[in-house]
Amino acid sequence: MNSKFTAGAVAGIIGGIVFGMMMQMMSAPTPDGGSMPMMGMVAKVVGSTSLAVGWAYHLLNSAVIGVLFALILGGRVGGKGSGAAWGAGWGIVWWIVGGLLIMPVMLGMPAFAPLTMPGMQSVAMGSFMGHLIFGAIMGLSFALLRHAGQEGMQRSRA
């Protein structure tokens, strides 16, 4: 990949696909005592009930988070291990920012609601693990894409 921002966006989408599949299998309790898929909850953030809209919004966020990773931490990624480690840390940051602050507030709940509402702690821990895995995969993918892009640029110069 020629651009670290392109590598970040693609890496974010790769991590986002894995995390999205996890969210598709996870459910969260609803106020009426039922449950809904986490991806349905993501759709509700943008006022929709469509899982396709939830996926589109999730993958857009994943790409943006990947670009921000490239911008802020990309220079620290020296290889696969550091990419995965920095990415995992970045995933935890976004669990706090997105999963505990932005998403609950946009759904009409108080900040940190997943940690404080009865029955939501397991959802919060699933979200934590999902963000951690997303970040590690995103960071590893970023390292691989940047390495492949640098090799390709070196070959084209020779």
C-alpha positions in Angstrom: 0.0 0.0 0.0 1.5 3.3 -1.0 -0.3 5.4 1.7 -0.2 4.6 5.3 -3.8 6.0 5.5 -5.0 3.6 2.9 -3.2 0.8 4.8 -4.9 2.0 8.0 -8.4 2.1 6.3 -8.0 -1.4 4.8 -6.6 -2.8 8.1 -9.5 -1.2 10.0 -12.0 -2.9 7.6 -10.2 -6.2 8.0 -10.4 -6.0 11.8 -14.0 -4.6 11.5 -15.2 -7.6 9.5 -13.9 -10.0 12.2 -15.4 -7.9 15.0 -18.6 -7.5 13.1 -19.0 -11.3 12.8 -18.5 -11.5 16.6 -21.1 -8.8 17.2 -23.5 -10.6 14.8 -23.4 -13.6 17.2 -23.7 -11.5 20.4 -26.9 -10.3 21.9 -27.7 -7.5 24.4 -30.7 -7.2 26.7 -33.4 -4.8 25.8 -35.4 -2.7 28.3 -38.5 -4.8 27.7 -36.7 -8.0 28.9 -35.9 -9.3 25.4 -32.6 -9.3 23.5 -31.2 -8.0 20.2 -28.1 -8.7 18.2 -25.3 -6.3 18.9 -25.2 -5.4 15.2 -28.9 -4.3 15.5 -27.9 -2.1 18.4 -25.2 -0.5 16.2 -27.9 0.2 13.5 -30.0 1.9 16.2 -27.1 4.4 16.8 -27.9 5.8 13.4 -31.7 5.5 13.7 -32.1 2.3 11.7 -33.3 -1.3 12.4 -31.5 -2.7 9.4 -28.6 -5.0 10.0 -27.1 -3.9 6.6 -27.1 -0.3 7.9 -25.5 -1.5 11.1 -22.8 -3.3 9.1 -22.2 -0.3 6.9 -21.9 2.1 9.9 -19.7 -0.4 11.7 -17.3 -0.8 8.7 -17.2 2.9 8.1 -16.2 3.4 11.8 -13.6 0.6 11.5 -12.0 2.3 8.5 -11.9 5.7 10.2 -10.4 4.1 13.4 -7.8 2.4 11.2 -6.9 5.7 9.5 -6.6 7.4 12.9 -4.4 4.5 14.1 -2.1 5.0 11.0 -1.9 8.8 11.7 -1.3 8.6 15.5 0.5 5.3 16.1 1.5 4.0 12.6 5.0 5.3 13.0 5.5 3.2 16.1 4.7 0.0 14.2 7.9 -1.7 13.4 6.7 -5.2 12.6 3.9 -7.7 13.1 4.3 -8.0 16.9 4.4 -4.3 17.5 1.5 -3.8 15.1 -0.7 -6.3 17.0 0.3 -4.8 20.4 -0.2 -1.2 19.4 -3.4 -2.2 17.7 -4.7 -4.1 20.8 -4.0 -1.0 22.9 -5.8 1.2 20.3 -8.8 -1.3 20.4 -9.0 -0.8 24.2 -9.0 3.0 23.7 -11.9 2.6 21.3 -13.8 0.3 23.7 -13.8 3.1 26.2 -14.5 5.9 23.7 -17.0 4.1 21.5 -18.4 1.2 23.5 -18.6 2.9 26.9 -19.1 6.6 26.0 -20.4 7.3 22.5 -22.7 4.3 21.8 -24.6 4.3 25.1 -25.1 8.1 25.0 -26.3 7.9 21.3 -28.8 5.2 22.5 -30.1 7.4 25.2 -28.3 5.7 28.1 -25.8 7.2 30.5 -22.0 7.0 29.7 -20.6 3.8 31.0 -24.0 2.2 31.1 -22.7 -1.2 29.9 -20.6 -1.4 33.1 -23.3 -0.2 35.5 -26.7 -1.5 34.1 -27.9 -4.8 35.4 -27.4 -7.6 32.9 -25.1 -5.6 30.7 -21.7 -6.5 32.3 -21.4 -9.6 30.1 -22.1 -7.4 27.1 -19.4 -4.9 28.2 -16.9 -7.7 28.6 -17.8 -9.2 25.2 -17.4 -5.7 23.7 -14.0 -5.4 25.5 -12.8 -8.6 24.0 -14.2 -7.7 20.6 -12.4 -4.3 20.6 -9.2 -6.0 21.8 -9.3 -8.6 19.0 -10.4 -5.9 16.4 -7.4 -3.8 17.4 -4.9 -6.6 17.3 -6.1 -7.8 13.9 -6.1 -4.2 12.6 -2.6 -3.5 13.9 -1.2 -6.7 12.5 -2.9 -6.1 9.1 -1.6 -2.6 9.1 2.0 -3.9 9.7 1.6 -6.4 6.9 0.1 -4.0 4.4 2.8 -1.3 5.1 5.5 -3.9 4.8 4.1 -5.2 1.5 3.7 -1.6 0.3 7.3 -0.7 1.1 8.6 -3.8 -0.6 6.5 -2.9 -3.7 7.9 0.6 -3.8 11.5 -0.7 -3.5 10.9 -3.1 -6.4 9.5 -0.3 -8.5 12.5 1.9 -7.9 15.0 -0.9 -8.9 
